[in-house]
């Protein structure tokens, strides 16, 4: 509801921007008519029209000066597509809304008579003069090697024999190893080993293990 696209006999596709508010356009148009009471006829229509629409962009092929057939917007309104009206060729021109030509789709021989862009997907359908309908879509190439670093693409089917525990929840190769422990060995919990960190000399044999403290009461 914001842009208007026209196809003219001077081989130029034009986009006009809507100046009216998106809400209550009819009321705003009535106000424009009332404010132009001093004009009559065509002059009044021109004055009102200049306040409704303004020229936003022009599209043309300055080299071949080709006529256009069935120009239209993309589904989201960000692209403009138009077909060449030249006989014997099936060409579709795609511009962005800023006016840059981004792609030319060239099909088989046969004049283009109509085309349409899918409302939500990047798909264009064109019809040729010989009654054939062509569907233009993006060519997607799958690259499965990007899914995992150790992924290997196969050129053809191969027979693979899995290991016995390959698909187990806890395979044998991942089980925690049990260390051998002698349960009959006596454990000494009385002897205190010397800690050189708290000794004033490496030759010291007597260490301070406990220092009793007597609290003195407040005066």
N, C-alpha and C positions, 0 to 999 in steps of 0.2 A: 503493500500500500504506500510505499514511499517513492518509488521510481516508476517512470513510464517509458517504454521503449517503442520507437517508431522506425519504420522502414520507408524511405522516400525514393522517388524516381531519380534523384541526383546521385544515386549510388552511395548514400551515406546512411548509416544506422545511428540514430541519436537517442540519448537517454536524457529525460527531463526529471528533475527532482521536484517532488511535491512540497509546496510551501505551506499548505493548509495544515492545521493541527490534526493529529491523528484521531483526536476525539472531537465529535461534533463538527465534522467537516461541512455538513449541509448548512448548519447555522452560520459558520464562518463565511461560506459562499454567499448566503443571503445578505450578510452585513456588507460584503464587498459591493454587491449590486446596489444597495441602498446608498452607499457612500459615493457612487459614481452617477448620481442623478443628473449632473450637468452635461453628461455625454449621452449620445443616443446611437442606436444601431450598431454597426460594426466597430466603431471606435470604442463604444462601451464594452463590447465583448473583448476587444484587444486589451483594454485597460484592466479588466477583471482577470483575463487570462494571464497577464504578466505577473499578477500577484498570486496566482495559483501554481504556476509551473515556471521553472527556470531551466535553461539548457545546462546540462551537467557534463556530458561527454559525447564525442563523436567517434565513430568507427568507420574506417574505409580502407580499401587497398589502393594506395596512391600510385602503385606501379601498373597494375592490370586494369584498374577502374571497373571492377566487376560489379554486376548487379547482384543483389542479395535476395535470398528466398528464406522465408520462415525463420527470421531471427527471434530469439527468445532468451529469457533468463535461465540460469540454473535453478535448481530447487531451492537453494538458500539465498539466491539473488546476488552471489558474489562473482558470478561469471556470466559472460554473454557469448552466445553461440549463434552462428549464422552460416547458411549454406550458399555455395556459389551457384548462380543462375546460368552459368555458361553451359552450353549443350556439349554433351560428350564427356564431361568430367563430373566426378562425384567428390567434391571437396567440402570439408567442414572447418570453419575457422572458429577458434576459441580465444576470447580476450578476457583479461581480468577487468574489474570495474574501473581500474585506474587508466585503462586505455591501451595497455600493452598486449600485443599479440603473443600468446604463450604456446599455441600449438595449431598445426594444420593436419587434419585427418584426411587422407586421400584414399578413397575406395575404388572399386572397379569402375569400368566405363558404364555410363548410364547417367543421364541428367538427374539431379536431385530435385524433388518436387515438394518435399515436406520433411520436417524433423521435429523432435520433441526431446526434452531433458526429463529424466526421471525425477519425481518430486523430492525424494530423499536420498537416492543413491547416485554415484557418479556414472550414470549410464545414459547414453544418447541413442535414440532410435531414429533412423532416417529411411525414407522411402524413395525409390528411384522410379524413373519414368517407365521402365520395363516391368514394374509390378513387384520388385523384390524389396523386402524390408531388411535393413541391416541394423544390427545391434552392436554398439561400440561400448566397450568396457575396459577397465584397467587390467593389464596383464600381470597377474600375480605369479611370482616364481617362489616356490617353497625351498627353504634352506634349512634342512633338518640338522645340519652339523652345528648350528648355533645353540642347540639346546643343552649340550653337555660337552665338556672338553675332550672326553674319551669316546665320543660318539663316532661311529663309523658308518658311512653310507654304503649300501650294497647295490651293486649294479644289477644283480638278479637274486632270486630266492636261494637261500642256502639252508642245508639241514644242520641243525644244532642239537647236540645232546647235552642236557643240563646235568649238573652234579647232583648227587643224592640229596645234599642238604642245601642246595642253592636257593630254594624258595621257602625254607623253613623260617619261622619267626625268629628263632635263636640258632643260627647255624653253628656247627661244631668249631669252625675257625674263629668265631667271635666269643666263645665261652671264656669265662675268667679262669685263668690257670690257678690250680690249687698248689700252694707251697707245702713242702714236706716239713712237718713240725713234730719233734720228739716230745710226746706228752708225758713221758716218764722222767724227764730231766728236772732236777731240783732248781728252783729259782731263788736266788739270794735277795732278800728284801731288807736286810739289816745293815750290811756294809755300805758306808757312804764313800763314794769315789771322790777323789780330790778334784776340785775345780780350780784350775790355775787362774781363772778370771778373777776370783775373789781372794787370791793369795798375794801378799806383798813381796814374795820372793819365790823363785822357782825351787829353792832348797828348803822351803818351809814345809814341815810335816804336821805341825799343829795348826788347825784352822778354827776360826771362830764360827761355830755352828749355831749358838744360841746366846743371846744377850738379854738377861732378865732386866726389866725396867720397873721401878717402883714409882707410882705417880705421887706427886706432892700436892696436898690440898691447897686450895686458894686461901689466902690470908683474909 
